[in-house]
Amino acid sequence: MKQLIKLTSLLLWSWTVHAELAGDWEGVLEVNGMQLPLVLHLQQNDGVASGTLDSPAQGAMGMPMSRVEMDGARLLFELSAIGVHYEGQLDEANDTITGKFIQGGVFDLSFSRADANVAHSDSSDPAVLVGQWGGTVQIPGNPLSLVLHVKQSEGQLQASADSPDQNVTGLVVDAIGIEAGEVRFTMQALGVEFTGHLSEDEQTIDGDFKQQGLVFKLALTQGALPKQVYQRPQQPQAPFAYHVEDVVVENVTAGVQLAGTLTRPQDPQQVKAAAVMITGSGPQDRNETVFKHEPFWVIADHLAAQGYAVLRMDDRGVGDSTGDFKTATSADFVTDISAAVDYLQTRDDIPADKVGLIGHSEGGMIAPMLAAERDDLGFLILLAGPGIPITELLAEQKYLIAKTMGQDETTLQQQRADDLAFHQQLVKWAKRDDYSAQVSQYLKDDLAADGVSAEQLQLAVDNHLKMVDTPWFRYFIAFDPAPYLAQVSTPLLALNGELDVQVAAESNLAGIERSLQAAQHPDFTIQALPQLNHLFQTSTTGATSEYVQIEETFAPAALQAMVNWLNKRYD
């Protein structure tokens, strides 16, 4: 985390550069089967040149070049802090630069001039924007379609947006306008800023979609946008061979109502046991929907056919549930799940002594927290649950994700050490009233030696505080699952995918096993599943970019592992 700030705050050095190279250049670096978009920005002012490099997919923008040279048609630039060296040759006829990119290896890399030969409109007439515009935000591995609806009322433009791939409509666009062909709109609630240029024929707008420090290309076209269709063959389809019921769970203590769906065999007498599903990090609906995958529904559908009831709920403040997700911590979510257990135990069609928990990711952390409080749970199933302190887990997570993108090992190991040290400092301050001040000063002290400007430094600090200064994060970063696992006596199954890059199987399963063995737990099973990623999909590398591309929602092998384990205890 800290290292990324350092990369965006290097001292800028400049040399004279050939005038034809001034401008923006785009290329795609291919490393170990992964595609990494890169953007060059070369400028020349009063004979003095400067250059920066963007890596939008990594959230690294405006990295200054430590060296820029031009000798005739030859371009050379370096970013010494991250070990980058590039040499290329300008082909003026095709307006391209072809050369070699060196960073932990030698790779072919060509750049094309951005927006070359594209004529733009110079209109400032708001009427040219009225109508519907569609395009795709080019997020690597997860492109998302966007539809912009623009109307004019009393000379003022008003707009809203849809995200069809996320099944979201009516997103608020706070401001939209056009001046000299430049189109801008903002969506403050989502931290979105868009800047683009209207084409000469006024049918397209090409620009940059900025969100939370990341920049992605977005080309909007006048007219309707066909909704992107993903194949999700495991999606349950009506009519269902089991009972489906919408329910509301009351968490009286918190004053929260949790909306959910209960599924069970048609005959209540055939219900072997029941599970409360617990979602992972972030606001999730009852199906834990992600990229049109609905894994919790797939699990509920499969378990119902095997004789098990499942209750899955929208998180507080999500869907039809009340409450404020932003102010809640993992400890608050424990009370929500406890209320759900209480609810199931009151139902005549559910065996009260056989109610257990199935938690994914952070849900696999919440389940042992509740089991440490209650001795009436029937079972725990942890799907990619943490087994090591969160300080270590997050550092390893960032390391593994970056590794799938081809970054060199030396850089990765240093980054991991820096991340861990930063996380451990956060833990020291997590419960202090001056947490924000301590984090701010730490970051300022750490970056001051790199010579960043006061404005750059404050921007970097503010961006970090948005991520780490929330009630949820302050609780989460200080969490160690070991003390809770040590208090669990409930039968427990821990599953992980061997290719999981978010909650690594090897370290976390080993951590869970150590805690349970030390506590002499009487009935637990630890299992790593080959070829599965964090979402329990059959994958190639486990990279997060594969999640949207894979048609499988939840691997049959993982479903069967749960059923086999449950059947040994409830058949």
N, C-alpha and C positions, 0 to 999 in steps of 0.2 A: 504493500500500500504506500509506504513512505517512498520507496524507490521511484514510483511513477511520478510523484511530485518532483523528485530530483531531475528526472529526465526532461520535464517540461520547463526547467528553470536553468538551463545551461547558459553560460556566457556566449554572446554572439560575436563571432569574428567574421570579417568580410574582406574580400579581395575584389578587384575588377573582374567583370564577367562579360562575356560576349552579349551584345544587346539582344540577339535573337533568342537567347535563353530566358530572358525576363518573362515572367508569367507563371501560370499554374500548369503542372504536368501530373498526369495520373498513370499509375501502373499497378500491376498485380504480381506480387512475389509468391511463387509456388514453393512451398517447403514441406516435405514429407506428406505430400498429398493434400495439404491445406493451402487455401488461397488467402493471401493477406494483402488487401488493398493498401497502397501507399500513395501519398500526394506530396509533390514538391511545390514549394512556393519560392520563386526566385525573383528578387527585386533589385533595381538599380537606381540609386539616387545620387546625383552629382558625381557620377563616376565611381561610386562606392556601392558594392553589392552586398546583399545579405540573403540568407536562405534558411528556410525551415522545412521540416518534414512532419507530415501527419500520418499516423497509423490509426484510422478511425475504429477499426474492429477491436483495438486494444485500449481505446479511450485515450491514446497519447496524441495530443494535438500541439502543434507549434513548437516541436523540438528544434532548437536552433542548431545550425551546422557549425562545427568548430573550424571547418576549413572549406573554402570554395575556390576552385581554380578553373580558368578557361584558357585554353591554348589553341587558338584557331577554332576548330570544330570539336574540340575535346572538352568534356565536362568532368570535373573531379570534385567530390564533396565527401566530408567525413563528419561523423558524430562520435567523437572520441569517448565520451562517457558511456556509450553503449556498444562500442567496438564496431561501428559501421564505417565501411569504406566503399565508395562507388566510383567507378570510372566508366564513362560512356562516350559515344560518338554521335554528334548531331547530324541527322539526315534532313537538310533543309527542304528538299523536294517533298518529302512525306511528313515533315514536321514531327519527327520522332527522335528519341534518344535511345540508342541500344547499347547495353554494356553489361558489366558484371557487378553484382552486389555481394559484398564480403561481410559476413558476420557469423563466425563459427562454422564457416563453409563458404564455398563460392557458388553463386546462383546467377543464372541469366535473368536479366530484368530490363524491360523496355518501358519507356514512358511516352505517352502521347499528349499533345497539348490539350488541355481541358477546354471544351467548348470551341474547338478550332473551327473556323469558317462558319460559325452559326450567327445568322443575322437576328438581331433583337428589335422588338418594337420599342418606341420611345413614348408610348402612350401614357397619359396620366388620367385617362377617363375611367372612372370606377365601373361604368357600365360594361366594359369589356370582360370583367370578372364574373358577372352575373350568370348563374347556371350551376351545373354540376361538373366537377373535375375529379378525375380518378388517377391513381398511380400506386406505386409500390415503394415503400421505404426500404432501401437496400441494406438491410441488416444482415451481415454475413451469417449464413446458416439458418436464418430465420426471417426471410423477407416478409413484411406485413403490408397488406393492401390498405389504402386510405382513400376515402371518398370525402370530398369537400363540397358542401352545399352553400352557395353564395346567393344572397338576394339583396335588393336595394330598396330602402324605405326612406322617403323624404330626403333623398340625396345621400344617405348614409349606407355604407355596406354593412351587412350582418352575415354571419356565417356559423355553421356547425359542421361537425365531422363525424364520420363513421369509421370503425375499424372492423370490417367484415370478418377477417380471420379470427378476431377475438370475440365476435358476436356482440359488439358494442356499438350502439348508435347514439346520436345526439350529443356528442362530446362538445363542450363549450369552446368556441373560438372567441377570445376576448377582443381581439382587434385584427383587422385586415385592411390593406390598402395597397395602392399602386402609385408610383411616382417615376416618371421617365422610364417606364418599362420594368422597373424593379418592383416585385411583388413581395409583400411581407405579411405574415400572420403569426399570432401567438396563441398559445393555449396554456395559460398560467398554471392551472391545476396540475398539469402533467409536466410542467417545466419545458414546454416545446416552443422553439422559435424556428420559423422557416423564412429563408430569403432566397428568392429566385428571379429569373428573368423571363419575361413574356416573349415568345417567339414573334418573328415578323408577321406571320400569318395569324397571330393571336389565338392559336389552337393548343399550344403547349407552354408549360412553365417548368423550366429546369432550375433546380436549386439545391440547397443544403437544408436538411432536416436536423436540427440540433436538439438534443435532449440530455440533460444531466451531464454535460461535458462531452458527450459523444456526438459525432457528426456523420450523417449518412446521406447518400444521394437520394433525391426524390424528384421524379419527373411526372408532372401532372398533365393529363390530357383532357381537353374539353369533351364532355359527354359521360355516359354511364360507364362504370367499371364492372366487368363481370366478377362475381364473387369467386375467389379462389376456393377450389374444392380439394380437400384432403381425403385420401382414402383411409378410413379407420374401420377395418373389417371386424374388429372385436366389439364394436359399439352394440350394446343390447338393443334389440328391436321388439316392439310390441307385436302381438299380444305376449304377455309374460306368463310363464308357467308357475308363478309364485305370487304371493300377496304383496302389494305395494301400497304404502300408506304414508301420506304427508302428516307430520307430527310437529309439535312445538314443545321444546324443552325449556322449563323455567329455571334459570339460575337466580334464585330469590336473593341470595346474598349480594350479588353483583347488580341486580336489577336488570338482567339481560334475558331476552327471549331468543332462543336458538331454533331456527327453522330447519327441519330435516326431513329425511325420507327413511322409513323403516321397511325393509324387505325381509320376508321369512317364507318358509314353505306354506303352501295353502292350508295344510292341516296343522294346527297349533301343536297337536300331540307329537308331530314329527320333528319339532325343533330340538336339536341336540344341545345347542348352546347359542349365545348371542355375542356379537362384537360391536363395540363403539369404535368407529374410524376416527383417527386424529390426523389432521393435515400437517403439511410441512410449513416452512417459513413463508411469511408474507400472507396477505389477505387471500384466502382460498374459498371457493364455493364447495358445496357438499360433495361434488364429484372430483375435487382437486383438479379441475380442468386446466390443461396446459396444451397449447398448440392443437386444439380440437381433440386431444386425447382426454378421456375421462376415466382414469385408472380406478378410482374408488367405485364407480358404477360397475366396471368390469369385474372387480373383485366381489362386490355384493351379488352380482348376477351369478357368478360361479359358485359362491358359497351357498346361495339359496338353493341351488340345484343339488347340493350335497347335504342339505338339512340344517343349515345354519342361518340364523337371523343376523342382519347387519343394520346398524343405525349410522347414517352419515349426515353431517350437518354443515350448513354454511357457517363460516367463522363469524364471530361477533362483528357487526357492522358491514357484513357482506351479504348480498342477496336479500333474503327476507328476514335475516337475523338483525336484532337491534344491538345497540352498544357502539362503542368507539374503538375500532381496532388500533388506531394510531397511539392511543394512550395506554394500551394493554401490554403486559409482559407475559413471558411463558408461564409464570406463576398464576397469572389471571386465567390463562387458558386451561390450567389444571383444574380450576374450579368449574369451568364450563363442562369439561369432560366428566368430572365427578357428578355434576347435576344430571348428565345424560345416563350415567350408570344408575343413579337413584331412580330415574324415570323408568328405565327398562325393568328394574327390580319390582316396580309396582304393577306391572302388566300381568294379567292372567295368562297370556299366551307366550310368556318368556320365562324360562326356568331361572328364578332369582339367584340361585347359587352358581350359575354357569355363565355369568356375564363377564366378558374379558375385553381387552383393548388391542387394536391393531393400529400402530402409529408409523407414519412414514417421515423420515428425515427428522425435522424438529419434533414431529409427532412421536418419533421413537425416543425422544428425550423426555417428553411430557408423560408418556406412559409409565416409566419407572418412578417419576416424581409422584404420581398419584398412587402407584402400588406401594410406595414407601409409607404413605399415609393410611391406606386402607388394606385390611386383611381379608376382604370378602370378594376379591376379584378372582375369576376363574382361570384366566391365562393372560399372557402378554405375547404379542408378536411384534417385533421391532424390525421394520423394513428400512434399512440404511440408517439405523439409529446411531448417534454418537457414542463412542466408548472411550474417548480421550478428551482432555480439556479443550474447550472451544478455541482458546488461544492457539493451540497446536493444530486443531482441525482446520481453521481458516487459513493458516499459513500453508498447510499441506494442500488444501483445496486450490488456492491460487497457483501454487507450484505445479500441480498436476494439470490444471487447465491450460496454463501457459506452455507446458511441455507438449501437449497435443498440438500446439500451434507452431512447434518447431524451434522454440528458443533454446539457446545453447545452455549446457548444464552448469557451467561456471557462473553465468549471470543468474540462472534460476536459483542456485544454492545461496548466493549472496542475497537475492531478493527474499528468499524464504527466511533467512536469518534476520534480516531487517524487519520483515513483517512480524515475526514472532516477538522480537524485542519491543516493537511498537504496541502489539496487543497486550503484552505483559505490563507495560506502562499504563495502558488504559484500565486494566484490572485494578491497579493500585488506586486509581482516581475514581473508579466507577461509582462508589457510594459517597463521594465527597460533594459538598455543595458547590465547590469551585471547579468542578469537573471541566466545564467548557473553557475556563481560563487556563487550567493546567494543560489541556490538550493544545490549545492555541499557542501557548508559550513554548511547549515542547516542539511543535512543528516549526515555529518561527526560529527557534534556536538551531534546530537541525538544518534548516535551509539557508540560514543567513550566510554561511561560509561559501555557498555556491554563487553568491553575488547577484541574486535575483532582485528586481526592483521592488519597492514597497507595495506597488499596486499588484504585481504578479504574486508576491508572497501572500498578501491578504486574500486574493482570489483563491489561491490554492488552499489556504487555511479554511476559508468559508465553505468551499466545496467538500472538504473532509468532514467538517462539523455537521453538515447536513446528513452524512451517512452514519456518523458514530455518536451523535448527541441526541438520541431518542431514548425514551424509557425502555423500549424493547431491547435495543442494542446494548445499553449499559447493563442490563440484567444478563443478556445472552453471552456477552464476551467474558463475563466472570464465572460462567457456569462450568462445573466439573461433574460429569455424570457418575463418577465412581462412588461418592458417598450415598447416592440414591440407589444405585444398583446393589450396593452392599446390604441394603435393607429389604431387598425384594426376596420373597420366598415363593411367590406365585410361579407356576410352570411358565417357562419362557423359551421362545424361539427367536433367534436373531438371524436375519438373512441380509446378505449384501451381494451386489453384483461385483464380480471380480474386476470389471472395467469402470467402476464408479470413480469419477474424478472429483466429486463433490464431498462425499463421505467415504473415504478410501476403505475398502474391505479389509485389507491386511491389518492396518493399524487399529481401526475401530473395533473389528471383531475380536482382535487380540485383547484390546482394552476391556471389552465387555466380559470376555472369558476370565481375565485376571480378577476382575472385581467379584464375579460370581463364585469363582473357585475359592478366593480368600474368605468369602462369607459362607462357604460350604453349602451353597445352594443345592437343594435336593433334586431338581428336575429342570435342566436347561439343555438346549441344543443350539450349536453354533454352525452355520453353514454359509459358505461362499458359493455363489452360482456362476458358472463359467459364461463368458460372453455377454453378461448383462451390465447395463449402465445404471445410473442413479435412479432412473425412472423404471427400472426392471424391464427394459426393452432389450431384445437381442440386438447387439450393436457390433460395429467393426472396431472402433477405437475407444468408445466411451465418451468422446468429445461432446460438449453441450450442443454444438452445432448440428449434431445428428438427431436430436430429439424430435424436431419438426419433420425431418425427412423420413424417419422410420414409420412404416404403416402400423406395425404392432404397437399396441398400447401397453400391455402387461404380459410378459412371457408366460406361456402355459406351464413351463417348468417351475416358475415361482408360485403360480396358483396351486399346482399340484403339491409342492413342498409344504405349503400351508395346510392344505386339506389332509395330507398324509399325517402330519404332526397332530392336527386336531383329532383326526379319527382314532388315533392311538389312545386318546384320552376320553373321547366322548362317544365312540361307537358302541 
